[in-house]
Amino acid sequence: MPTKKIVLLAAWLLPTAALAAGGVPLDDAGTDIHNDASLQRGARNFVNYCLGCHSAQYMRWNRMAEDLGIPEEDLQQSLMFTGGKPFDPMKSAMPRADSERWFGKAPPDLSLIARSRGVDYIYTFLRSYYADPSRPTGVNNLVLANTAMPHVLAHLQGVPQPKIELVTAEGGVTEQHVTGLLPGAPGELSTEEYDEFVRDTVNFLDYVGEPVKAERQKMGVWVVMFLVVFWLLAWLLKREYWKDIR
């Protein structure tokens, strides 16, 4: 592809990425799917705070327990609160009709949310709620304006206040824009503790989106090493074949 076309393609893609979160810069989630302790904490967080409304229907309980090193007894006693069998998928117990009546739409399945949105998006979203009395849930979100999802982690984070600036639009009309967050009602966790809580949860969602990701990355190192060695052998063989040819 000509250099000019590559530059034009990059120029077209970069603004799209910048607007992926409604113009809000995405924070680095800093997740690590090789951290089993983080994944176990994330599984606990997901079950306690997310599974009531959202499902992860492409993940089975026993597969998750095996991958994360959770004994089956602990799985059933500490995570499977709604009963069922270990080989069942991780589905929400909330009837669809109830969720649509309460939230206006059925909460989406989160099996592939990390792959479709990215871990940075989820991490920023869960840390971007702010008080908004005009909304039915009493909160809004910088990343996804007018989201139907309530701030289920408000008692942990607290509820920040919006930082509002007046912006003059075309035609001289002055509008209020939320440009950031200010300290509000405190929660049970400090800012650092809440960030770590969200990071563990997002890390678990990253694992759910591709359970073999950690294994694939480990295998990828060996594949690259093999290709390097193979290239070196091929280069030495070529030099030997062509050394007498001028």
Residue pairs with C-beta under 8 A, 6 or more apart in sequence:
1 9
20 26
20 118
20 121
21 121
21 124
21 125
21 143
21 144
22 142
22 143
22 144
22 145
24 124
24 128
24 142
24 143
25 124
26 118
26 120
26 121
26 123
26 124
27 120
27 123
27 124
27 127
28 120
28 123
29 119
29 120
29 122
29 123
29 199
29 202
29 203
30 199
31 38
31 119
31 123
31 199
31 202
31 203
31 206
32 38
32 203
33 39
33 203
33 206
33 207
33 213
33 214
34 214
34 217
35 203
36 68
36 69
38 199
38 200
38 203
38 204
39 68
39 200
39 203
39 204
39 207
40 68
40 69
40 70
41 197
41 200
41 204
42 200
42 201
42 202
42 203
42 204
42 205
42 207
43 64
43 68
43 70
43 79
43 204
44 78
44 79
45 197
45 200
45 201
45 204
46 56
46 110
46 201
46 204
46 205
47 79
47 81
49 152
49 153
49 201
50 110
50 152
50 201
51 90
51 92
51 93
52 92
52 93
52 94
53 92
53 94
53 99
53 103
53 107
53 152
54 92
54 107
54 108
54 109
54 110
55 89
55 90
55 91
55 92
55 109
55 110
55 111
56 89
56 90
56 91
56 109
56 110
56 111
56 208
57 89
57 90
57 91
57 109
57 111
58 89
58 109
58 111
58 112
58 208
59 89
59 90
59 111
59 208
59 211
60 86
60 87
60 88
60 89
60 90
61 75
61 79
61 80
61 84
61 85
61 86
61 87
61 88
61 89
61 90
62 72
62 75
62 86
62 87
63 211
64 70
64 90
64 208
64 211
65 71
65 72
65 75
65 86
67 207
67 211
68 207
70 79
72 86
75 86
76 86
80 86
82 93
92 99
92 107
94 107
96 106
99 105
99 106
99 107
100 106
103 148
103 149
104 148
105 148
107 149
110 205
110 208
111 208
111 209
112 209
113 122
113 205
113 209
114 122
114 202
114 205
114 206
114 208
114 209
115 209
115 210
119 202
119 203
119 205
119 206
121 143
122 202
122 205
123 198
123 199
123 202
124 143
125 141
125 143
125 144
126 153
126 198
126 201
126 202
127 157
127 194
127 195
127 198
128 141
128 142
128 143
128 181
129 139
129 140
129 141
129 151
129 154
129 157
129 159
129 160
130 139
130 140
130 141
130 142
130 159
130 160
130 161
130 162
130 178
130 181
130 184
131 138
131 139
131 159
131 160
131 161
131 162
131 184
131 185
132 138
132 139
132 140
132 162
135 146
137 148
137 149
137 150
137 151
138 150
139 150
139 151
139 154
139 159
140 146
140 147
140 162
140 178
141 147
141 149
142 178
142 180
142 181
151 157
151 159
153 187
153 194
153 197
153 198
154 187
155 187
155 188
156 187
156 188
156 189
156 194
156 197
157 187
157 189
157 194
158 184
158 185
158 186
158 187
159 184
159 185
159 187
160 181
160 182
160 183
160 184
161 181
161 182
161 183
161 184
162 178
162 180
162 181
162 182
163 178
163 179
163 180
163 181
163 182
164 176
164 177
164 178
164 179
165 176
165 177
165 179
166 174
166 175
166 176
166 177
167 174
167 175
167 176
167 177
168 174
168 175
169 175
187 194
189 197
206 213
207 213
207 214
210 216
